[in-house]
Amino acid sequence: MQSPSTAAAAGTASMSRKLSEEQCHCSICLDVFSNPVSIPCGHSFCMGCIGGYWKGSSLCQCPMCKKTFYKRPDISVNTVLRDIAEQLRGPRASEAEMNPEAPGAMPCPEVQLERNAEIQLGGPRAGGVACDVCTGELQQALRSCLVCLTSYCEDHLRSHNARFTKHKLIQPISSLQDRMCPRHERLLELFCRTDQTCVCVLCVETDHRAHFTISAERAWAEKKAQLKKTEAEVQQMMQDRQTKVDEIRQCVELSKSSTHNEIEESLQVFSTLMRSIEIRQANLTGVMAEKQRAVEERAEGLIKDLEQELTELQNRNTELEKLSQTEDHLYFLQSFPSLCTPPNTKDWSGVSVHTDVCVGTLRRAVEQLEVSLTEQVDKLAETELRRIQKYAVGVTLDSRTANPWLQLSESGKQVRHGGAWQDLADGPERFDTVVIVLGREAFTCGRHYWEVQVGQKDDWYLGVAKASVNRKGRIAVSTGQGYWALAMKGGREYRASCTPPITLTPPRRPHQVGIYLDYEEGQVSFYDVAAKVHLYTFMDTFTEMLHPFFYLYCCDKTSDCLTITPMSPKPAVKQC
């Protein structure tokens, strides 16, 4: 029976042998060294293994530490390491060398490399990372080492872990070289908060000396927490957009229904108009035919009277011819007075039958049709105004833009010409010469409606203006200068701010004007709210921000105000 000291000595010898054997394994073939060589970085490999690893490569790199040699180093067999390896190989090595094909025998590395050369590289499965150490058929990597910057398969990983127990392993990645500083060839293990980039320890001593740097692991923890917040924000954005998608789809369905109703209504309106036209055309035809019959009856009466007088004249002519041929003096003298007396006939010199029997008839019929069309247009305008009032918005005057002659109420809903210059700070947003003020609201999309009471004011402009309009010096209000407006000039005429201006003739003087903006359609429309009459519509293309626009001339009625009408609450309208 062994003594405790003898057993301990045997265990120590066994452990020492095991350690020595592990140290004499090539990290490429994972077997005991065969003709071991050491390369300049200090790592050792079988001569055949390292030769096969470098074969076909312009740069020679250590499989373990990834140190690169731009010129293939001269290598020779490490005789000391070879003798130790041969002692460890013992009879197994001799048998394998004598009979490489024997069952269960491990072929020498040179033979294995030759066999591997004959094997077509299979590669890892799709999307995987190949082992950086395998020289034959490439195996799937299980881990990547952040110290060695190498990816290892299962067999090579076992050898690596036996030697380097403190190296940091991660899931296999294919871009390990990206973790090296391209300038210093050191591991990027720090993070510069100043430049928000990964750096190595030498970067901290040079370009990032005065910067705030932390470990990459700490930065990862901080960024990961930030990432969770970003993920939550992205998920909320996704949810908002999905809600908007559903909302838009709902709007499309509502739009289909609305369009269908509009088509039905338009068919009804035009059918009514066509029936009205057909009825008026039939009535007009009947009137013209009646007039023609009256003309024909009158003409027949005139012809009858003329023919009767013609018969009487023919009879007299016959008697005159007979009297002129008689030789009876007494008969001639007795008949002469009655036959020579002018016959009792009508003066036909002024009598005629006009060929144009329907002068003005067609015009009057069309005028009546125009009245009907105007009534129909007014009905449509009333319906249109009722619909667009759903898009009512609150408009407030922007005091930063108001010309110093203008006085604004505290609520920002009224503006009047004060008749006196106010000492206000001049800024880039203020109109310094022309008495203009803009609304605070800025429109870049959607539909919007507001109303303004103009009262008895004789000179004003209302509408929308580009945010980029010139605000200094004299200004021409026109579409070419970025203004779409309706104007009252001198209490005499209304104009649309086209180039040249278009004179309008509303049926009555509007005291409350409705302004409707449809940004996507490029439409700005004006309405007489009380009369429910459409006044004018601009059609254009909008490419920048628009503001409500108010322009007051200096006039005697300085007490009159332009007032933005408070709109009654309307149901929320989805802007699709």
C-alpha positions as CSV (number, residue, x, y, z in Angstrom):
1,M,0.0,0.0,0.0
2,Q,1.4,3.4,-1.1
3,S,2.2,6.0,1.5
4,P,0.6,9.4,1.4
5,S,3.9,11.0,0.4
6,T,4.3,8.5,-2.4
7,A,0.8,9.1,-3.7
8,A,1.2,12.9,-3.6
9,A,4.5,12.6,-5.5
10,A,2.8,10.4,-8.1
11,G,-0.1,12.9,-8.4
12,T,2.3,15.8,-8.8
13,A,4.2,13.9,-11.5
14,S,0.9,13.1,-13.3
15,M,-0.2,16.7,-13.2
16,S,3.2,17.9,-14.4
17,R,3.1,15.4,-17.2
18,K,-0.4,16.5,-18.2
19,L,0.6,20.2,-18.1
20,S,3.7,19.5,-20.2
21,E,1.6,17.6,-22.7
22,E,-0.9,20.4,-23.0
23,Q,1.9,22.9,-23.6
24,C,3.3,20.7,-26.4
25,H,0.1,20.7,-28.5
26,C,-0.1,22.7,-31.7
27,S,-3.1,25.1,-31.6
28,I,-3.7,24.4,-35.3
29,C,-3.8,20.6,-35.5
30,L,-4.5,20.2,-31.8
31,D,-2.0,17.4,-31.6
32,V,1.5,17.1,-30.1
33,F,4.0,19.1,-32.0
34,S,5.7,17.6,-35.1
35,N,8.8,19.5,-36.1
36,P,7.8,22.5,-34.0
37,V,8.9,26.0,-35.0
38,S,8.6,29.3,-33.1
39,I,7.7,32.5,-35.0
40,P,8.9,36.0,-34.0
41,C,5.8,36.7,-31.7
42,G,6.8,33.7,-29.5
43,H,4.1,31.3,-30.4
44,S,5.0,27.8,-31.6
45,F,3.3,25.5,-34.2
46,C,4.1,22.5,-36.3
47,M,6.2,23.4,-39.3
48,G,3.6,21.9,-41.7
49,C,0.7,23.6,-39.9
50,I,2.0,27.1,-40.0
51,G,3.3,26.6,-43.5
52,G,-0.2,25.5,-44.6
53,Y,-1.8,28.4,-42.7
54,W,0.4,30.9,-44.5
55,K,0.1,29.3,-47.8
56,G,-1.4,31.5,-50.5
57,S,-1.4,34.6,-48.3
58,S,0.5,37.8,-49.1
59,L,0.7,38.7,-45.3
60,C,1.8,36.3,-42.6
61,Q,-0.3,36.5,-39.4
62,C,0.0,34.6,-36.2
63,P,-3.1,32.4,-35.7
64,M,-3.0,33.1,-31.9
65,C,-2.2,36.8,-31.4
66,K,-2.9,38.0,-35.0
67,K,0.4,39.8,-35.1
68,T,1.1,40.5,-38.8
69,F,4.5,40.0,-40.5
70,Y,4.7,41.8,-43.8
71,K,7.6,39.6,-44.8
72,R,7.5,35.9,-44.2
73,P,9.8,35.2,-41.3
74,D,12.6,32.7,-41.5
75,I,11.7,29.8,-39.2
76,S,13.6,26.7,-38.1
77,V,12.8,23.7,-36.0
78,N,12.9,24.3,-32.2
79,T,14.9,21.2,-31.3
80,V,14.3,21.5,-27.5
81,L,10.5,21.6,-28.0
82,R,10.8,18.8,-30.6
83,D,12.6,16.5,-28.2
84,I,10.0,17.1,-25.5
85,A,7.2,16.5,-28.0
86,E,8.8,13.2,-29.2
87,Q,9.1,12.0,-25.6
88,L,5.4,12.7,-25.1
89,R,4.4,11.1,-28.3
90,G,6.2,7.8,-27.3
91,P,5.1,4.6,-29.1
92,R,1.9,6.3,-30.4
93,A,3.9,8.7,-32.4
94,S,6.2,6.0,-33.8
95,E,3.3,3.8,-34.8
96,A,1.5,6.7,-36.4
97,E,4.6,7.7,-38.3
98,M,5.4,4.1,-39.5
99,N,1.8,3.3,-40.4
100,P,-0.3,6.5,-41.1
101,E,-3.2,4.5,-42.4
102,A,-3.5,2.2,-39.4
103,P,-7.0,2.2,-37.9
104,G,-7.3,4.6,-35.0
105,A,-3.8,6.1,-35.7
106,M,-3.6,9.9,-35.8
107,P,-1.7,11.0,-39.1
108,C,1.1,13.4,-38.7
109,P,0.4,17.0,-39.4
110,E,2.1,17.0,-42.8
111,V,0.0,14.1,-44.0
112,Q,-3.1,15.7,-42.5
113,L,-2.4,18.9,-44.3
114,E,-2.0,17.0,-47.6
115,R,-5.3,15.3,-47.0
116,N,-6.9,18.6,-46.1
117,A,-5.6,20.1,-49.3
118,E,-7.5,17.4,-51.2
119,I,-10.7,18.3,-49.3
120,Q,-12.9,21.0,-50.8
121,L,-13.5,23.7,-48.3
122,G,-17.0,23.2,-47.1
123,G,-17.4,26.4,-45.0
124,P,-19.7,27.1,-42.1
125,R,-23.5,27.1,-42.5
126,A,-25.1,30.1,-44.1
127,G,-24.8,33.2,-41.9
128,G,-22.2,31.6,-39.6
129,V,-18.6,32.6,-38.9
130,A,-15.7,30.3,-39.9
131,C,-12.9,29.3,-37.6
132,D,-9.8,31.4,-38.2
133,V,-7.4,28.6,-37.2
134,C,-8.8,25.7,-39.3
135,T,-6.6,25.0,-42.4
136,G,-8.6,22.3,-44.0
137,E,-12.3,22.1,-44.2
138,L,-13.5,25.2,-42.4
139,Q,-15.5,24.6,-39.2
140,Q,-18.2,26.7,-37.6
141,A,-16.8,29.0,-35.0
142,L,-18.4,28.8,-31.5
143,R,-16.7,31.8,-29.9
144,S,-14.5,34.8,-30.8
145,C,-11.7,36.0,-28.4
146,L,-11.5,39.8,-27.9
147,V,-7.8,39.4,-26.8
148,C,-6.6,37.2,-29.6
149,L,-9.0,38.7,-32.1
150,T,-9.6,35.1,-33.4
151,S,-12.7,33.0,-33.9
152,Y,-12.4,29.4,-32.7
153,C,-14.3,26.2,-33.6
154,E,-15.1,23.7,-30.9
155,D,-11.8,21.8,-31.0
156,H,-9.6,24.9,-31.2
157,L,-11.6,26.7,-28.5
158,R,-10.9,23.8,-26.2
159,S,-7.1,24.3,-26.7
160,H,-7.4,28.1,-26.4
161,N,-9.3,27.8,-23.1
162,A,-6.7,25.5,-21.7
163,R,-4.0,28.1,-22.3
164,F,-5.8,31.4,-21.8
165,T,-8.3,31.2,-19.0
166,K,-8.7,34.9,-18.6
167,H,-9.4,35.9,-22.2
168,K,-12.8,37.4,-22.9
169,L,-14.9,35.3,-25.2
170,I,-18.1,36.5,-27.1
171,Q,-20.5,35.2,-29.7
172,P,-18.6,34.6,-32.9
173,I,-18.3,37.7,-35.2
174,S,-16.7,38.1,-38.6
175,S,-15.3,41.6,-38.2
176,L,-12.8,41.1,-35.3
177,Q,-10.2,43.3,-37.1
178,D,-12.6,46.2,-36.8
179,R,-12.1,46.0,-33.0
180,M,-8.4,47.0,-33.5
181,C,-7.3,50.7,-33.6
182,P,-6.2,51.2,-37.2
183,R,-3.6,53.6,-36.0
184,H,-2.0,51.9,-33.0
185,E,-3.1,48.3,-33.6
186,R,-4.4,48.0,-30.1
187,L,-7.8,46.8,-28.9
188,L,-10.5,49.4,-28.9
189,E,-11.4,49.0,-25.2
190,L,-12.2,52.6,-24.3
191,F,-15.0,55.0,-25.3
192,C,-14.5,58.8,-25.8
193,R,-17.6,60.7,-24.7
194,T,-16.3,63.9,-26.2
195,D,-16.0,62.5,-29.7
196,Q,-18.5,59.6,-29.2
197,T,-16.1,57.0,-30.6
198,C,-14.2,53.9,-29.5
199,V,-10.5,54.4,-28.8
200,C,-7.5,52.4,-27.6
201,V,-5.2,53.1,-24.6
202,L,-2.7,54.9,-26.9
203,C,-5.4,57.2,-28.4
204,V,-6.1,58.4,-24.9
205,E,-2.5,59.5,-24.6
206,T,-2.5,61.3,-28.0
207,D,-5.5,62.7,-29.8
208,H,-7.9,62.2,-26.9
209,R,-5.7,63.3,-24.1
210,A,-8.0,66.0,-22.8
211,H,-11.2,64.1,-23.5
212,F,-13.6,62.3,-21.2
213,T,-13.0,58.6,-21.7
214,I,-14.6,55.6,-20.0
215,S,-14.4,51.9,-20.5
216,A,-16.2,50.4,-23.5
217,E,-18.1,48.1,-21.1
218,R,-19.4,51.0,-19.1
219,A,-20.3,52.9,-22.2
220,W,-22.1,49.8,-23.4
221,A,-24.1,49.7,-20.2
222,E,-25.0,53.4,-20.6
223,K,-25.8,53.1,-24.2
224,K,-27.9,50.0,-23.6
225,A,-30.0,51.9,-21.1
226,Q,-30.4,54.7,-23.7
227,L,-31.2,52.0,-26.3
228,K,-34.1,50.8,-24.3
229,K,-35.5,54.3,-24.1
230,T,-34.9,54.7,-27.9
231,E,-36.6,51.3,-28.5
232,A,-39.6,52.5,-26.4
233,E,-39.7,55.8,-28.4
234,V,-39.4,53.9,-31.7
235,Q,-42.2,51.5,-30.6
236,Q,-44.3,54.5,-29.7
237,M,-43.5,56.1,-33.1
238,M,-44.4,52.8,-34.8
239,Q,-47.7,52.7,-32.8
240,D,-48.5,56.3,-33.7
241,R,-47.8,55.6,-37.4
242,Q,-49.9,52.5,-37.4
243,T,-52.7,54.5,-35.8
244,K,-52.2,57.1,-38.5
245,V,-52.3,54.4,-41.2
246,D,-55.6,53.1,-39.7
247,E,-56.8,56.6,-39.5
248,I,-55.9,57.3,-43.2
249,R,-57.5,54.1,-44.3
250,Q,-60.7,55.1,-42.4
251,C,-60.5,58.6,-44.1
252,V,-60.2,56.9,-47.5
253,E,-63.3,54.9,-46.8
254,L,-65.1,58.0,-45.6
255,S,-63.8,59.8,-48.7
256,K,-65.2,57.1,-50.9
257,S,-68.6,57.5,-49.2
258,S,-68.4,61.3,-49.5
259,T,-67.4,61.1,-53.1
260,H,-70.2,58.7,-53.9
261,N,-72.6,61.1,-52.2
262,E,-71.1,64.0,-54.1
263,I,-71.5,62.1,-57.4
264,E,-75.1,61.3,-56.6
265,E,-75.8,64.9,-55.6
266,S,-74.1,66.2,-58.8
267,L,-76.2,63.8,-60.9
268,Q,-79.3,65.1,-59.2
269,V,-78.2,68.8,-59.6
270,F,-77.3,68.4,-63.3
271,S,-80.4,66.3,-64.0
272,T,-82.5,69.1,-62.4
273,L,-80.7,71.6,-64.5
274,M,-81.1,69.5,-67.7
275,R,-84.8,69.1,-67.0
276,S,-85.1,72.8,-66.4
277,I,-83.3,73.5,-69.6
278,E,-85.4,71.1,-71.5
279,I,-88.6,72.6,-70.1
280,R,-87.5,76.1,-70.9
281,Q,-86.4,75.0,-74.3
282,A,-89.9,73.5,-74.9
283,N,-91.6,76.6,-73.6
284,L,-89.3,78.8,-75.8
285,T,-90.2,76.6,-78.8
286,G,-93.9,76.9,-78.0
287,V,-93.7,80.7,-77.7
288,M,-91.8,81.0,-81.0
289,A,-94.3,78.8,-82.7
290,E,-97.2,80.8,-81.2
291,K,-95.6,84.0,-82.5
292,Q,-95.2,82.5,-85.9
293,R,-98.9,81.4,-86.0
294,A,-99.9,85.0,-85.0
295,V,-97.8,86.4,-87.8
296,E,-99.3,84.0,-90.3
297,E,-102.9,84.8,-89.2
298,R,-102.2,88.5,-89.5
299,A,-100.7,88.0,-92.9
300,E,-103.7,86.0,-94.0
301,G,-106.0,88.8,-92.9
302,L,-104.0,91.4,-94.7
303,I,-103.9,89.3,-97.8
304,K,-107.7,88.8,-97.7
305,D,-108.3,92.5,-97.4
306,L,-105.8,93.2,-100.2
307,E,-107.4,90.6,-102.5
308,Q,-110.9,92.1,-101.8
309,E,-109.7,95.6,-102.7
310,L,-107.9,94.2,-105.7
311,T,-111.2,92.6,-107.0
312,E,-113.0,95.9,-106.5
313,L,-110.3,97.8,-108.4
314,Q,-110.3,95.2,-111.2
315,N,-114.1,95.7,-111.6
316,R,-113.7,99.5,-111.7
317,N,-110.9,99.2,-114.3
318,T,-113.3,97.1,-116.4
319,E,-116.0,99.8,-116.2
320,L,-113.5,102.5,-117.0
321,E,-112.3,100.7,-120.1
322,K,-116.0,100.2,-121.2
323,L,-116.8,103.9,-120.5
324,S,-113.7,105.0,-122.6
325,Q,-115.1,103.1,-125.6
326,T,-118.7,104.3,-125.5
327,E,-120.0,106.8,-128.1
328,D,-123.0,107.7,-126.0
329,H,-122.3,111.2,-124.8
330,L,-125.1,111.3,-122.3
331,Y,-124.1,107.9,-120.7
332,F,-120.5,109.0,-120.6
333,L,-121.3,112.2,-118.8
334,Q,-123.7,110.6,-116.3
335,S,-121.2,107.7,-115.4
336,F,-118.0,109.7,-115.4
337,P,-118.4,111.3,-111.9
338,S,-118.9,108.0,-110.1
339,L,-116.2,106.1,-112.0
340,C,-113.6,108.9,-111.6
341,T,-114.1,109.3,-107.9
342,P,-111.2,107.6,-106.0
343,P,-112.2,104.2,-104.7
344,N,-112.7,103.7,-100.9
345,T,-109.5,101.8,-100.3
346,K,-107.0,101.4,-97.4
347,D,-103.5,103.0,-97.4
348,W,-101.2,100.0,-97.5
349,S,-97.9,101.8,-97.7
350,G,-97.1,101.4,-94.0
351,V,-98.3,97.9,-93.7
352,S,-95.7,95.1,-93.6
353,V,-95.1,91.7,-92.0
354,H,-91.8,91.4,-90.0
355,T,-89.7,88.4,-90.8
356,D,-87.8,88.4,-87.3
357,V,-90.7,87.5,-85.1
358,C,-88.6,86.3,-82.0
359,V,-86.3,89.2,-81.4
360,G,-85.0,89.0,-77.8
361,T,-87.1,85.9,-77.0
362,L,-84.0,83.6,-76.8
363,R,-82.1,86.1,-74.7
364,R,-84.9,86.5,-72.2
365,A,-85.2,82.8,-71.9
366,V,-81.5,82.4,-71.3
367,E,-81.6,85.2,-68.7
368,Q,-84.4,83.3,-66.9
369,L,-82.2,80.2,-67.1
370,E,-79.3,82.3,-65.7
371,V,-81.5,83.3,-62.8
372,S,-82.2,79.6,-62.1
373,L,-78.5,78.7,-62.4
374,T,-77.6,81.5,-60.0
375,E,-80.2,80.3,-57.5
376,Q,-78.7,76.8,-57.8
377,V,-75.2,78.1,-57.4
378,D,-76.3,80.0,-54.3
379,K,-77.7,76.8,-52.9
380,L,-74.5,75.0,-53.6
381,A,-72.5,77.8,-52.1
382,E,-74.6,77.6,-48.9
383,T,-73.9,73.9,-48.7
384,E,-70.2,74.4,-49.4
385,L,-69.9,77.1,-46.7
386,R,-71.6,74.8,-44.2
387,R,-69.1,72.0,-45.0
388,I,-66.0,74.1,-44.8
389,Q,-67.0,75.6,-41.5
390,K,-66.1,72.2,-40.0
391,Y,-62.4,73.2,-40.5
392,A,-62.7,76.3,-38.4
393,V,-59.5,77.3,-36.6
394,G,-58.7,79.9,-34.0
395,V,-56.7,82.8,-35.6
396,T,-54.7,85.3,-33.4
397,L,-52.9,88.4,-34.6
398,D,-49.1,88.4,-34.2
399,S,-48.0,91.6,-32.6
400,R,-44.4,91.0,-33.7
401,T,-45.5,91.6,-37.3
402,A,-47.9,94.5,-36.8
403,N,-47.1,97.8,-38.4
404,P,-46.6,100.6,-35.8
405,W,-49.7,102.4,-37.1
406,L,-51.9,99.4,-36.1
407,Q,-53.4,98.8,-32.7
408,L,-54.1,95.3,-31.6
409,S,-56.5,94.2,-28.8
410,E,-55.1,92.3,-25.8
411,S,-56.9,89.2,-27.0
412,G,-55.2,89.5,-30.4
413,K,-58.6,89.2,-32.1
414,Q,-59.1,92.9,-33.2
415,V,-57.0,95.3,-35.2
416,R,-57.6,99.0,-35.9
417,H,-55.7,101.8,-37.5
418,G,-54.8,104.0,-34.6
419,G,-54.0,107.1,-36.5
420,A,-50.8,107.6,-34.6
421,W,-47.3,106.1,-34.9
422,Q,-46.3,103.8,-32.0
423,D,-42.7,103.6,-30.9
424,L,-42.2,99.8,-31.3
425,A,-39.0,97.8,-31.6
426,D,-38.3,97.1,-35.2
427,G,-37.4,93.5,-36.0
428,P,-37.1,91.4,-39.1
429,E,-40.7,90.1,-38.7
430,R,-42.4,93.6,-38.4
431,F,-43.9,95.4,-41.4
432,D,-42.3,98.9,-41.2
433,T,-44.1,100.8,-44.0
434,V,-47.3,99.1,-45.1
435,V,-50.1,98.7,-42.5
436,I,-50.1,94.9,-42.4
437,V,-50.3,92.3,-39.6
438,L,-50.1,88.6,-39.9
439,G,-51.7,85.8,-37.9
440,R,-49.6,83.7,-35.5
441,E,-50.8,80.5,-37.0
442,A,-48.6,78.9,-39.6
443,F,-50.1,76.5,-42.1
444,T,-48.1,73.9,-44.1
445,C,-50.8,71.4,-44.7
446,G,-54.5,70.6,-44.2
447,R,-57.7,72.6,-44.4
448,H,-58.4,75.7,-42.4
449,Y,-61.3,78.2,-42.1
450,W,-61.8,81.5,-40.3
451,E,-64.1,84.5,-40.4
452,V,-63.4,88.2,-40.2
453,Q,-65.9,91.0,-39.5
454,V,-65.0,94.0,-41.8
455,G,-67.9,96.2,-40.7
456,Q,-68.1,99.5,-42.6
457,K,-64.4,99.6,-43.3
458,D,-63.8,101.0,-46.8
459,D,-60.2,99.9,-47.4
460,W,-58.8,96.5,-46.5
461,Y,-57.2,93.3,-47.7
462,L,-57.9,89.8,-46.2
463,G,-56.4,86.5,-47.1
464,V,-53.1,84.5,-46.7
465,A,-49.5,85.4,-47.3
466,K,-46.2,83.5,-47.5
467,A,-44.0,83.5,-44.4
468,S,-41.2,84.8,-46.7
469,V,-42.9,87.9,-48.0
470,N,-41.0,91.2,-47.9
471,R,-41.8,93.2,-44.8
472,K,-39.8,96.3,-45.4
473,G,-40.6,99.3,-47.6
474,R,-43.4,99.6,-50.1
475,I,-45.2,96.4,-50.9
476,A,-47.4,95.3,-53.8
477,V,-50.2,92.9,-52.7
478,S,-50.5,90.3,-55.4
479,T,-50.2,86.6,-56.0
480,G,-46.8,87.2,-57.6
481,Q,-45.5,88.7,-54.4
482,G,-46.9,85.9,-52.2
483,Y,-50.4,87.3,-51.3
484,W,-53.7,85.6,-52.0
485,A,-56.2,88.2,-50.9
486,L,-59.7,89.9,-51.3
487,A,-59.7,93.7,-51.2
488,M,-62.1,96.5,-50.7
489,K,-60.9,99.6,-52.4
490,G,-62.2,103.0,-51.4
491,G,-65.6,101.7,-50.5
492,R,-66.4,101.4,-54.2
493,E,-65.2,98.1,-55.6
494,Y,-63.9,94.7,-54.6
495,R,-60.8,93.1,-56.1
496,A,-59.0,89.8,-56.2
497,S,-55.2,90.3,-55.8
498,C,-54.3,88.8,-59.2
499,T,-51.9,90.3,-61.7
500,P,-53.6,92.4,-63.0
501,P,-56.3,92.7,-60.3
502,I,-59.8,91.3,-61.1
503,T,-62.8,93.4,-60.2
504,L,-65.6,91.6,-58.5
505,T,-69.3,92.4,-58.3
506,P,-70.8,90.8,-55.2
507,P,-74.6,91.1,-55.0
508,R,-74.3,93.0,-51.7
509,R,-71.7,94.5,-49.6
510,P,-70.3,91.7,-47.3
511,H,-69.8,92.7,-43.6
512,Q,-68.4,89.3,-42.5
513,V,-65.9,87.5,-44.8
514,G,-65.1,83.8,-44.5
515,I,-61.6,82.6,-45.7
516,Y,-61.0,79.0,-46.5
517,L,-57.5,77.5,-47.2
518,D,-56.9,74.0,-48.6
519,Y,-53.1,73.7,-48.7
520,E,-52.8,70.5,-50.6
521,E,-55.4,71.6,-53.2
522,G,-53.8,75.0,-53.5
523,Q,-57.1,76.7,-52.9
524,V,-58.0,80.0,-51.2
525,S,-61.7,80.9,-51.2
526,F,-63.7,83.8,-49.9
527,Y,-67.4,83.9,-48.9
528,D,-70.0,86.4,-47.8
529,V,-71.0,84.6,-44.6
530,A,-74.3,86.4,-44.0
531,A,-75.5,86.0,-47.6
532,K,-73.9,82.6,-47.9
533,V,-72.4,83.6,-51.2
534,H,-69.1,82.6,-52.8
535,L,-67.0,85.6,-53.7
536,Y,-63.8,84.4,-55.3
537,T,-61.4,81.4,-55.3
538,F,-57.7,81.3,-56.0
539,M,-56.1,78.1,-57.4
540,D,-52.4,77.9,-57.0
541,T,-49.5,75.6,-55.8
542,F,-48.2,76.2,-52.2
543,T,-44.6,75.3,-51.4
544,E,-44.0,77.1,-48.1
545,M,-45.6,78.2,-44.8
546,L,-48.7,80.4,-45.0
547,H,-50.1,82.9,-42.5
548,P,-53.5,84.7,-42.2
549,F,-53.0,88.2,-43.6
550,F,-54.7,91.6,-42.7
551,Y,-54.1,94.9,-44.4
552,L,-55.8,98.2,-43.3
553,Y,-55.4,101.5,-45.2
554,C,-55.3,104.8,-43.3
555,C,-58.7,106.4,-43.6
556,D,-61.2,108.5,-41.7
557,K,-63.0,105.6,-40.0
558,T,-60.1,104.9,-37.7
559,S,-62.5,103.6,-35.0
560,D,-63.7,100.7,-37.2
561,C,-62.0,97.5,-36.4
562,L,-61.3,94.3,-38.3
563,T,-62.4,91.5,-35.9
564,I,-61.7,87.8,-36.1
565,T,-65.0,86.2,-35.4
566,P,-64.9,83.6,-32.6
567,M,-66.1,80.4,-34.2
568,S,-68.6,78.1,-32.4
569,P,-67.1,74.7,-31.5
570,K,-67.1,72.2,-34.4
571,P,-66.6,68.5,-34.4
572,A,-62.9,67.5,-34.7
573,V,-62.0,67.0,-38.3
574,K,-59.3,64.5,-39.2
575,Q,-56.7,65.9,-41.5
576,C,-55.8,63.0,-43.8
